[in-house]
Amino acid sequence: MSQPLPGLFRHRPFQIAWVWEIVCVLAGVAVYVTTDNAIAFIALIFMGAAPMAVVMLRFIKAQKAGLKPDRSGDIVQ
């Protein structure tokens, strides 16, 4: 990617997906430790990874189309 990683962290959709992924991973670990349920653990991991994959695919698609990212929703400007 031509945009550096710190620049990507400023995009709100990426931040929301990042937080959701971390929450799902922590919930998956907690479920696995307390109930030893591997299926719930895997489901939570996939549930956390799906929004991040969508955000990254949309970012790559927009970058290939030559569009500049919308910075109006950035937290840090």
Beta strands, then each sheet from edge to edge (+ up, - down):
end
